[in-house]
Amino acid sequence: MAHVPQVRIPATYIRGGTSKGVFFRLNDLPERARVPGEARDRLLLRVIGSPDPYGKQTDGMGGATSSTSKTVILSSSDKPDHDVDYLFGQVSIDQPFVDWSGNCGNLSAAVGPFAIASGLVDRSRVPDNGTAVVRIWQVNISKTIIAHVPMTDGEPQETGDFELDGVTFPAAEVQLDFVDPADETGGSMFPTGNVVDDLEVPGVGTLKATMINAGIPTIFVNADAIGYAGTELQTDINNDDRALAIFETIRAHGAIRMGLIKSVAEAAGRQHTPKVAFVAPPASYTASSGKAVNADDIDLLVRALSMGKLHHAMMGTAAVAIGTAAAIPGTLVNLAAGGGERSAVRFGHPSGTLRVGAQAAQQNGEWVVTKASMSRSARILMEGHVRVPGDCF
């Protein structure tokens, strides 16, 4: 029996923030995978090693967590005042689908450096030394991200002394500005029109919830309302099947209230969004690395789930949602941080702490956020080609 040989596709494996992903230039993909559709999805699934009933992604580039089962496709942008188009695909580990419904804030930190190194940014806009400002069009959510990329001798700087909790080694700091991060498709940053709602969740009860579209659609609930302190680590949640089922139920019913899906059954096919998170006032705890986090050094506690599991740190897009919600008086995030007006918060997550800022104001009775900012780092881990069987897509 004849077998189809593997094909070689130029690719780069990059850590961005607390995530890792396989990056492609659009024009390097096989022609039939350069457009959205089944061929592209099947290709990316095979690259990452999904679906894998063993949950390990052994036969692919994925790392068997939501943070390491990611793909990125970049191309030069035709959109005015933008340099690069950034398309993100969250690859399911055990199911045969790629979720295109949202952005990855962590990998956003790697887009600017990779775009410069790959020749996707006009060199006249890139200084040999200093900071390159890369204007990114985030295709999934139709939003602008501005990346401030440090440059040394004409190349993006990757090494440095910036430390990011959740990442073992220091690197160069990349500041990200998420411009007008609220999702405008629903007409409001708050799809229900309220900063806090009563969310009825069958089998759980009626929970106070802040449901916000900023960075990524996110549902915030109070930790104590679901029996938690807000200091939990991954093993406290991810080893508890009952807890995971409860969080998925909250997520599904919140998604309906946010207008993202029409029935609970649709939630299984939309794992990437919305996110669900729980918040609490500051408390001291020991992070997963063994680092002591002091209550006096943070404004609140936040734990968030991604692709059905508690995240080991914090998704970048969820951090944008946290910063935005914290800046708006009366949200559960704002109240957990002590209430009042805030332009920035430092929150505790399972791996340590993170600071995120946001500029919020009321216009015609509606809350708007002009920009949310945070710092991340990025580093190329490997570059060359990935190989996949030629008949997989």
C-alpha positions as CSV (number, residue, x, y, z in Angstrom):
1,M,0.0,0.0,0.0
2,A,1.4,3.4,-1.0
3,H,1.6,6.1,1.7
4,V,1.5,9.8,1.2
5,P,4.8,11.5,2.3
6,Q,4.9,14.3,4.8
7,V,4.9,17.9,3.8
8,R,7.3,20.5,5.3
9,I,5.8,23.9,6.3
10,P,7.9,26.8,7.5
11,A,7.0,27.5,11.2
12,T,8.3,29.0,14.4
13,Y,7.6,27.8,17.9
14,I,7.4,30.8,20.3
15,R,6.6,31.4,23.9
16,G,4.5,34.5,24.4
17,G,3.6,35.4,28.0
18,T,2.6,32.3,29.8
19,S,1.6,30.5,26.6
20,K,3.4,28.7,23.7
21,G,2.2,28.4,20.1
22,V,3.2,27.5,16.5
23,F,3.4,30.6,14.4
24,F,3.0,30.6,10.6
25,R,3.2,33.3,7.9
26,L,0.0,33.0,5.9
27,N,1.8,32.7,2.5
28,D,3.9,29.8,3.9
29,L,0.9,27.6,4.4
30,P,-0.2,25.1,1.7
31,E,-2.4,27.0,-0.7
32,R,-5.7,25.3,0.3
33,A,-5.0,26.2,4.0
34,R,-4.5,29.9,3.3
35,V,-8.2,30.5,3.5
36,P,-10.6,29.7,6.4
37,G,-12.2,26.3,6.3
38,E,-11.9,22.6,6.8
39,A,-8.4,22.2,5.2
40,R,-6.9,24.9,7.5
41,D,-8.5,23.4,10.6
42,R,-7.4,19.9,9.8
43,L,-3.9,21.0,9.1
44,L,-3.6,22.9,12.4
45,L,-5.1,20.0,14.3
46,R,-2.5,17.7,12.9
47,V,0.3,20.1,13.6
48,I,-0.7,20.3,17.3
49,G,-1.5,16.6,17.6
50,S,-5.3,16.8,18.1
51,P,-7.7,15.3,18.7
52,D,-5.8,13.0,21.2
53,P,-8.0,10.7,23.3
54,Y,-5.0,10.2,25.6
55,G,-4.9,14.0,26.3
56,K,-1.1,14.2,25.7
57,Q,-0.7,15.5,22.1
58,T,2.3,13.2,21.9
59,D,2.2,13.1,18.1
60,G,2.2,16.9,17.6
61,M,3.6,20.2,18.8
62,G,1.0,20.8,21.5
63,G,1.8,20.6,25.2
64,A,-1.5,19.1,26.4
65,T,-2.7,22.2,28.1
66,S,-4.9,25.1,26.9
67,S,-1.8,27.3,27.2
68,T,0.3,25.2,24.8
69,S,-2.3,24.1,22.3
70,K,-2.3,27.3,20.2
71,T,-1.6,28.4,16.6
72,V,-1.1,31.8,15.0
73,I,-1.2,32.9,11.4
74,L,0.3,36.3,10.5
75,S,0.3,38.4,7.3
76,S,1.1,41.9,6.3
77,S,-2.0,44.1,6.9
78,D,-3.9,46.0,4.2
79,K,-5.8,47.8,6.9
80,P,-4.9,51.5,7.1
81,D,-2.5,52.4,10.0
82,H,-1.8,48.7,10.7
83,D,1.3,46.6,10.1
84,V,0.3,43.0,10.5
85,D,-2.9,40.9,10.7
86,Y,-3.0,38.4,13.6
87,L,-5.3,35.4,13.5
88,F,-5.4,33.1,16.5
89,G,-6.6,29.5,16.6
90,Q,-7.2,27.7,19.9
91,V,-6.8,24.0,19.2
92,S,-8.9,21.6,21.3
93,I,-6.9,18.8,22.8
94,D,-9.4,16.0,22.7
95,Q,-12.0,17.2,20.2
96,P,-11.6,17.7,16.4
97,F,-12.0,21.5,16.3
98,V,-10.2,24.8,16.3
99,D,-11.9,27.6,18.1
100,W,-11.5,31.0,16.3
101,S,-13.9,32.9,18.5
102,G,-11.3,34.9,20.5
103,N,-7.8,36.3,20.9
104,C,-4.8,35.1,22.9
105,G,-3.5,38.0,24.9
106,N,-0.3,36.1,25.9
107,L,0.7,35.2,22.4
108,S,-0.1,38.8,21.4
109,A,3.3,39.6,23.0
110,A,5.1,37.5,20.4
111,V,3.3,38.9,17.3
112,G,5.2,42.1,17.1
113,P,8.7,40.5,17.5
114,F,7.9,37.7,15.0
115,A,6.3,40.1,12.5
116,I,9.5,42.2,12.5
117,A,11.8,39.2,12.3
118,S,9.7,37.8,9.5
119,G,9.8,40.9,7.3
120,L,6.1,41.6,7.8
121,V,6.7,45.1,9.1
122,D,8.0,47.9,6.9
123,R,11.6,48.4,7.9
124,S,11.3,52.1,7.8
125,R,9.1,51.8,10.9
126,V,11.6,49.8,12.8
127,P,14.6,51.4,14.5
128,D,17.9,49.6,14.9
129,N,17.9,50.4,18.6
130,G,15.1,51.6,20.9
131,T,11.5,50.6,20.6
132,A,9.5,49.6,17.6
133,V,5.8,50.3,17.7
134,V,4.0,47.5,15.9
135,R,0.3,48.1,15.0
136,I,-1.5,44.8,15.1
137,W,-5.0,44.1,13.7
138,Q,-6.5,41.2,15.7
139,V,-8.6,39.5,13.1
140,N,-10.6,37.2,15.4
141,I,-12.1,40.1,17.3
142,S,-11.5,43.1,14.9
143,K,-9.5,45.1,17.4
144,T,-6.2,46.9,17.4
145,I,-3.3,46.0,19.6
146,I,-0.1,48.1,19.9
147,A,3.0,46.2,20.7
148,H,6.1,48.1,22.0
149,V,9.0,45.9,21.0
150,P,12.5,46.5,22.3
151,M,15.1,46.5,19.5
152,T,18.9,46.0,19.7
153,D,21.2,46.2,16.6
154,G,18.2,45.8,14.2
155,E,16.7,42.7,15.8
156,P,13.9,42.3,18.3
157,Q,15.4,41.9,21.8
158,E,14.4,38.7,23.5
159,T,16.7,38.5,26.5
160,G,16.4,40.8,29.5
161,D,15.6,41.1,33.2
162,F,11.8,41.4,33.0
163,E,10.2,38.8,35.3
164,L,6.7,37.5,34.6
165,D,5.1,35.2,37.2
166,G,4.3,31.9,35.5
167,V,7.4,32.0,33.3
168,T,10.6,30.5,34.8
169,F,13.2,32.7,33.2
170,P,13.4,36.5,32.7
171,A,13.3,38.1,29.3
172,A,12.8,41.4,27.5
173,E,9.6,43.3,28.4
174,V,7.0,43.9,25.6
175,Q,4.3,46.4,26.5
176,L,0.9,45.7,25.0
177,D,-1.9,48.3,24.6
178,F,-5.3,46.9,23.8
179,V,-7.1,49.8,22.1
180,D,-10.8,50.1,22.7
181,P,-10.9,46.5,24.0
182,A,-14.7,46.2,24.5
183,D,-16.6,44.0,22.0
184,E,-18.9,46.4,20.2
185,T,-21.0,43.7,18.4
186,G,-23.5,43.5,21.3
187,G,-23.7,47.3,21.4
188,S,-22.3,47.5,24.9
189,M,-19.3,46.3,27.0
190,F,-21.9,44.8,29.3
191,P,-24.2,42.6,27.1
192,T,-27.0,42.6,29.7
193,G,-26.7,46.4,30.3
194,N,-25.8,45.8,33.9
195,V,-22.4,45.8,35.7
196,V,-23.8,43.0,38.0
197,D,-26.6,40.5,37.2
198,D,-28.3,37.7,39.0
199,L,-27.3,34.6,36.9
200,E,-29.5,31.6,37.4
201,V,-27.5,28.4,37.1
202,P,-29.4,25.1,37.3
203,G,-27.9,22.8,40.1
204,V,-25.8,25.7,41.4
205,G,-28.3,28.5,42.3
206,T,-28.5,32.2,41.6
207,L,-25.1,33.9,41.5
208,K,-24.1,37.5,41.3
209,A,-22.2,37.8,38.1
210,T,-20.4,40.5,36.1
211,M,-20.5,39.6,32.4
212,I,-18.2,41.7,30.3
213,N,-16.9,41.9,26.7
214,A,-13.4,43.4,27.0
215,G,-10.3,41.6,25.8
216,I,-12.4,38.4,25.8
217,P,-15.9,37.7,26.9
218,T,-15.7,36.9,30.6
219,I,-18.0,35.9,33.4
220,F,-16.9,36.9,36.9
221,V,-18.5,35.4,40.0
222,N,-17.6,35.8,43.7
223,A,-15.4,33.0,45.0
224,D,-17.2,32.6,48.3
225,A,-20.5,32.1,46.4
226,I,-19.3,28.9,45.0
227,G,-17.4,27.7,48.0
228,Y,-13.9,28.9,47.3
229,A,-11.4,31.4,48.9
230,G,-9.8,32.7,45.7
231,T,-6.4,31.3,46.8
232,E,-6.8,28.0,45.0
233,L,-4.1,26.4,42.8
234,Q,-4.6,24.2,39.8
235,T,-4.8,20.9,41.7
236,D,-7.5,22.2,43.9
237,I,-9.8,22.6,40.9
238,N,-8.6,20.5,38.1
239,N,-8.6,17.2,40.1
240,D,-12.2,17.8,41.0
241,D,-14.5,16.6,38.2
242,R,-17.6,17.9,40.0
243,A,-16.1,21.4,40.3
244,L,-15.2,21.4,36.6
245,A,-18.7,20.4,35.7
246,I,-20.1,23.3,37.8
247,F,-17.8,25.8,36.2
248,E,-18.8,24.6,32.8
249,T,-22.5,24.9,33.7
250,I,-21.9,28.5,34.9
251,R,-20.0,29.2,31.7
252,A,-22.7,27.8,29.5
253,H,-25.6,29.7,31.1
254,G,-23.5,32.9,31.3
255,A,-22.8,32.5,27.5
256,I,-26.5,32.4,26.9
257,R,-27.1,35.6,29.0
258,M,-24.3,37.3,27.0
259,G,-25.9,36.4,23.7
260,L,-22.9,34.3,22.6
261,I,-24.9,31.1,22.2
262,K,-28.6,30.2,22.0
263,S,-28.6,26.9,23.9
264,V,-26.4,25.1,26.5
265,A,-25.6,22.5,23.9
266,E,-23.7,25.0,21.8
267,A,-21.2,25.7,24.6
268,A,-19.3,22.5,23.9
269,G,-18.4,23.8,20.5
270,R,-17.2,27.1,21.8
271,Q,-14.7,26.2,24.5
272,H,-12.4,29.2,24.1
273,T,-15.1,31.8,24.9
274,P,-16.5,33.0,27.2
275,K,-14.1,32.6,30.1
276,V,-15.3,32.1,33.6
277,A,-13.4,33.5,36.6
278,F,-13.9,33.9,40.3
279,V,-12.7,36.8,42.5
280,A,-12.1,37.6,46.1
281,P,-10.6,40.3,48.3
282,P,-6.8,40.2,48.9
283,A,-5.4,37.3,51.0
284,S,-2.0,35.8,51.5
285,Y,-1.2,32.5,49.8
286,T,1.7,30.4,48.4
287,A,1.9,30.4,44.6
288,S,2.5,27.2,42.6
289,S,6.2,28.0,42.4
290,G,6.5,28.2,46.2
291,K,6.6,32.0,46.1
292,A,4.8,33.8,49.0
293,V,2.2,36.3,47.8
294,N,1.4,38.8,50.5
295,A,-2.1,40.2,50.8
296,D,-0.7,43.7,51.2
297,D,1.0,43.5,47.8
298,I,-2.2,42.8,45.8
299,D,-5.6,44.5,45.2
300,L,-7.6,41.3,44.8
301,L,-7.5,37.6,44.0
302,V,-8.6,36.1,40.6
303,R,-8.7,32.6,39.3
304,A,-9.8,31.8,35.8
305,L,-10.6,28.8,33.7
306,S,-9.5,28.2,30.1
307,M,-10.7,25.3,27.9
308,G,-12.4,23.7,30.9
309,K,-9.4,23.8,33.3
310,L,-8.1,26.3,35.9
311,H,-5.3,28.3,34.2
312,H,-1.9,28.0,35.7
313,A,-1.5,31.8,35.7
314,M,-3.8,34.2,33.8
315,M,-4.8,34.4,30.2
316,G,-3.7,37.7,28.7
317,T,-7.2,38.5,27.3
318,A,-8.8,37.7,30.7
319,A,-6.3,40.1,32.3
320,V,-7.6,42.8,30.0
321,A,-11.1,41.9,31.2
322,I,-9.9,42.1,34.8
323,G,-8.3,45.5,34.3
324,T,-11.3,46.9,32.5
325,A,-13.8,45.6,35.0
326,A,-11.7,46.8,37.9
327,A,-11.8,50.3,36.5
328,I,-15.6,50.4,36.5
329,P,-17.2,51.0,39.9
330,G,-19.7,48.4,41.0
331,T,-18.5,45.3,39.1
332,L,-17.6,42.3,41.2
333,V,-13.9,42.8,40.2
334,N,-14.0,46.4,41.3
335,L,-15.7,45.5,44.6
336,A,-13.3,42.7,45.3
337,A,-10.5,45.3,44.9
338,G,-12.1,47.6,47.4
339,G,-14.4,49.6,45.1
340,G,-14.0,53.2,43.9
341,E,-12.3,54.5,40.8
342,R,-9.1,52.7,39.7
343,S,-6.8,53.0,36.7
344,A,-4.8,49.9,37.5
345,V,-4.9,46.8,39.8
346,R,-2.4,44.1,40.8
347,F,-4.1,40.8,41.2
348,G,-3.0,37.5,42.6
349,H,-3.2,34.4,40.4
350,P,-2.0,30.8,40.9
351,S,1.5,31.5,39.7
352,G,2.0,34.9,41.4
353,T,0.8,38.4,40.6
354,L,0.2,40.6,37.5
355,R,-0.5,44.3,37.1
356,V,-2.9,45.6,34.5
357,G,-4.2,49.1,33.8
358,A,-7.2,50.5,32.0
359,Q,-8.7,53.9,31.1
360,A,-12.4,54.0,31.7
361,A,-15.0,56.7,31.5
362,Q,-18.8,57.2,31.1
363,Q,-20.1,58.5,27.8
364,N,-23.8,59.1,27.3
365,G,-24.5,56.9,30.3
366,E,-22.4,54.0,28.9
367,W,-19.1,52.9,30.2
368,V,-16.3,52.9,27.7
369,V,-12.6,51.9,27.9
370,T,-10.2,53.5,25.5
371,K,-7.2,51.3,26.4
372,A,-6.0,48.5,28.6
373,S,-2.3,47.9,29.1
374,M,-0.1,45.2,30.4
375,S,3.5,43.9,30.0
376,R,4.5,40.4,28.8
377,S,7.6,38.9,27.2
378,A,8.3,36.6,24.3
379,R,11.0,34.3,23.1
380,I,11.5,32.2,20.0
381,L,12.1,28.6,21.1
382,M,12.6,26.9,17.7
383,E,12.4,27.8,14.1
384,G,12.4,25.8,10.9
385,H,9.7,23.5,9.6
386,V,6.9,21.4,10.9
387,R,5.9,18.2,9.1
388,V,2.5,16.7,8.7
389,P,1.2,13.8,6.6
390,G,0.3,15.1,3.2
391,D,-3.2,13.6,3.3
392,C,-4.2,15.0,6.7
393,F,-5.8,18.2,5.2
